[in-house]
Amino acid sequence: MNNRVLLATLAGGVAFFLMGWLVWGILLMDMMREMSPGMAAMQKDPPDFVHLFLGNLAGGLLMALLFSRWAGINTFMGGLIGGAWVCGLFALSMDLTFMGTTTMMTPGGMALDVVANIIVGGVVGGVVGWVLGYKRG
């Protein structure tokens, strides 16, 4: 693994952490609690930030590896599109599985979560793509 992938991993992890805080922790918190009461009942208060950040870092690494090794993405726009697809489809897969196996998620909560993941994934993917393609002047 080269230094560029490690930097993109770190940037992606920080972007995931900050975007998650903004989107789910502030903007959608009340709405998601109403639409997915089972999920809200399982939340830790306060969150375990060490494990939360490590999870975000793993997401950054996943995106950095996908983009650098297989997709050849190294621009902000390419990363935005790739990240939106990856995160949107992953969220759809997980949320549909939760809908089929638990009572944690409502259809409205699922739709909101998928849209939020598309937006967050796009921003994070853009950051990862930009770091992967950054050229020093």
QUIJOWO-V198053 format. One record per pair of residues at least 12 apart in sequence whose C-alpha atoms are under 10 Angstrom apart, sorted by the first residue. I is the first residue (numbers start at 1). J is the second residue. Records with the same first field share a line. If there is no record, write none. Layout:
I = J + J
This chain:
1 = 65 + 69
3 = 132
4 = 64 + 68 + 128 + 131 + 132 + 133 + 134
5 = 60 + 61 + 63 + 64 + 65 + 67 + 68 + 69 + 128 + 131 + 132
6 = 60 + 61 + 64 + 65 + 131 + 132
7 = 60 + 61 + 64 + 128 + 131 + 132
8 = 60 + 61 + 63 + 64 + 65 + 67 + 68 + 124 + 125 + 127 + 128 + 129 + 130 + 131 + 132 + 133
9 = 56 + 57 + 58 + 59 + 60 + 61 + 62 + 63 + 64 + 65 + 127 + 128 + 131 + 132
10 = 56 + 57 + 58 + 59 + 60 + 61 + 64 + 128 + 131
11 = 57 + 60 + 61 + 64 + 124 + 125 + 127 + 128 + 130 + 131
12 = 56 + 57 + 58 + 59 + 60 + 61 + 62 + 63 + 64 + 121 + 123 + 124 + 125 + 126 + 127 + 128 + 129 + 131
13 = 53 + 54 + 55 + 56 + 57 + 58 + 59 + 60 + 61 + 62 + 63 + 64 + 124 + 127 + 128
14 = 53 + 56 + 57 + 60 + 124 + 127
15 = 56 + 57 + 60 + 120 + 121 + 123 + 124 + 125 + 126 + 127 + 128
16 = 53 + 55 + 56 + 57 + 58 + 59 + 60 + 120 + 121 + 123 + 124 + 125 + 127
17 = 49 + 52 + 53 + 54 + 55 + 56 + 57 + 59 + 60 + 120 + 124
18 = 53 + 56 + 120 + 124
19 = 116 + 117 + 119 + 120 + 121 + 123 + 124
20 = 56 + 116 + 117 + 120 + 121
22 = 120
23 = 113 + 116 + 117 + 119 + 120
24 = 113 + 116 + 117 + 120
28 = 112 + 113 + 116
31 = 108 + 109 + 112
32 = 105 + 106 + 108 + 109 + 110 + 112 + 113
33 = 105 + 109
34 = 106 + 108 + 109
35 = 104 + 105 + 106 + 107 + 108 + 109 + 110 + 111 + 112 + 113
36 = 103 + 104 + 105 + 106 + 107 + 108 + 109 + 110 + 113
37 = 103 + 104 + 105 + 106 + 109
38 = 102 + 103 + 104 + 105 + 106
39 = 98 + 103 + 104 + 105 + 106 + 109
40 = 104 + 105
41 = 104
42 = 104
59 = 87 + 121 + 124
60 = 124 + 125 + 127 + 128
61 = 128
63 = 79 + 82 + 83 + 86 + 87 + 121 + 124 + 125 + 128 + 129
64 = 79 + 125 + 127 + 128 + 129 + 131 + 132
65 = 128
66 = 82 + 83 + 86
67 = 79 + 82 + 83 + 125 + 128 + 129 + 132
68 = 128 + 129 + 132 + 133
72 = 129 + 132 + 133
73 = 125 + 126 + 128 + 129 + 130 + 132 + 133
74 = 125 + 126 + 127 + 128 + 129 + 130 + 131 + 132 + 133 + 134
75 = 125 + 126 + 127 + 128 + 129 + 130 + 131 + 132 + 133 + 134
76 = 122 + 123 + 124 + 125 + 126 + 127 + 128 + 129 + 130 + 131 + 132 + 133 + 134
77 = 122 + 123 + 125 + 126 + 127 + 129 + 130
78 = 122 + 125 + 126 + 128 + 129 + 130
79 = 121 + 122 + 123 + 124 + 125 + 126 + 127 + 128 + 129 + 130 + 131 + 132
80 = 118 + 119 + 120 + 121 + 122 + 123 + 124 + 125 + 126 + 127 + 128 + 129 + 130
81 = 118 + 119 + 121 + 122 + 123 + 125 + 126 + 129
82 = 118 + 121 + 122 + 124 + 125 + 126 + 129
83 = 117 + 118 + 119 + 120 + 121 + 122 + 123 + 124 + 125 + 126 + 127 + 128 + 129
84 = 114 + 115 + 116 + 117 + 118 + 119 + 120 + 121 + 122 + 123 + 124 + 125 + 126
85 = 117 + 118 + 119 + 121 + 122 + 125
86 = 117 + 118 + 121 + 122 + 125
87 = 114 + 115 + 116 + 117 + 118 + 119 + 120 + 121 + 122 + 124 + 125
88 = 113 + 114 + 115 + 116 + 117 + 118 + 119 + 120 + 121 + 122
89 = 114 + 117 + 118
90 = 114 + 117 + 118
91 = 110 + 111 + 113 + 114 + 115 + 116 + 117 + 118
92 = 110 + 111 + 113 + 114 + 115 + 117 + 118
93 = 114
94 = 110 + 114
95 = 107 + 109 + 110 + 111 + 113 + 114
96 = 110 + 111
98 = 110
